[in-house]
Amino acid sequence: MIVYLLTEKQKNELVGVEFIQDNYYNPIQDFYDNWIISSEEVEQTTNKNYLWVKDLPQIEYKPKQPNEK
């Protein structure tokens, strides 16, 4: 799955921001502790102040693994 890579500063800018009405960005960290957002969030962005997300680099998503005990 393709996701979009954020810097920590970009992540902080997106927290609590709507990308479309009643839908908020939800940056998460991947296996490598990269901050990312989903392709759906990027594709559905209509807020003109956040169209820069469409220019973010794309990476392959690798989820974090639960800690084994």
C-alpha positions as CSV (number, residue, x, y, z in Angstrom):
1,M,0.0,0.0,0.0
2,I,1.3,3.4,-0.9
3,V,1.3,6.2,1.8
4,Y,2.6,9.7,1.9
5,L,5.7,10.6,4.0
6,L,5.6,13.6,6.4
7,T,8.2,15.4,8.4
8,E,7.4,15.8,12.1
9,K,6.7,19.5,11.4
10,Q,4.2,18.6,8.7
11,K,2.6,16.1,10.9
12,N,2.1,18.7,13.6
13,E,0.5,21.0,11.0
14,L,-2.1,18.4,10.1
15,V,-3.2,17.2,13.5
16,G,-6.8,18.4,14.1
17,V,-7.2,19.6,10.5
18,E,-10.1,18.6,8.2
19,F,-9.1,17.3,4.8
20,I,-12.8,17.3,3.8
21,Q,-15.8,18.2,5.9
22,D,-16.0,16.0,9.1
23,N,-12.9,14.0,8.1
24,Y,-9.6,14.8,9.8
25,Y,-6.0,14.0,9.0
26,N,-4.7,11.1,11.1
27,P,-0.9,10.9,10.8
28,I,0.5,7.7,12.1
29,Q,4.0,6.1,12.4
30,D,5.1,3.2,10.3
31,F,7.5,0.4,11.1
32,Y,10.5,2.7,10.6
33,D,8.9,5.5,12.8
34,N,8.2,7.6,9.7
35,W,5.1,9.9,10.0
36,I,2.6,9.1,7.2
37,I,-0.9,9.8,6.0
38,S,-3.0,7.6,3.7
39,S,-3.5,8.0,0.0
40,E,-7.3,8.5,0.8
41,E,-6.5,11.6,2.9
42,V,-4.2,13.0,0.2
43,E,-6.6,12.3,-2.7
44,Q,-9.6,13.7,-0.9
45,T,-7.9,16.9,0.3
46,T,-9.9,19.9,-0.8
47,N,-8.7,22.5,1.7
48,K,-6.7,24.9,-0.4
49,N,-4.3,25.6,2.5
50,Y,-3.3,21.9,2.6
51,L,-3.0,21.1,-1.1
52,W,0.7,20.7,-0.5
53,V,0.0,17.2,0.8
54,K,-0.5,16.2,-2.9
55,D,3.2,16.8,-3.4
56,L,4.5,14.7,-0.6
57,P,6.8,11.8,-1.4
58,Q,5.2,8.4,-1.7
59,I,6.5,5.3,0.1
60,E,5.4,1.7,0.6
61,Y,3.6,1.2,4.0
62,K,5.1,-1.2,6.5
63,P,3.0,-1.4,9.6
64,K,4.4,-1.5,13.1
65,Q,4.5,-5.0,14.6
66,P,3.0,-5.7,18.0
67,N,5.6,-6.3,20.7
68,E,6.1,-10.0,21.3
69,K,6.3,-11.2,24.8
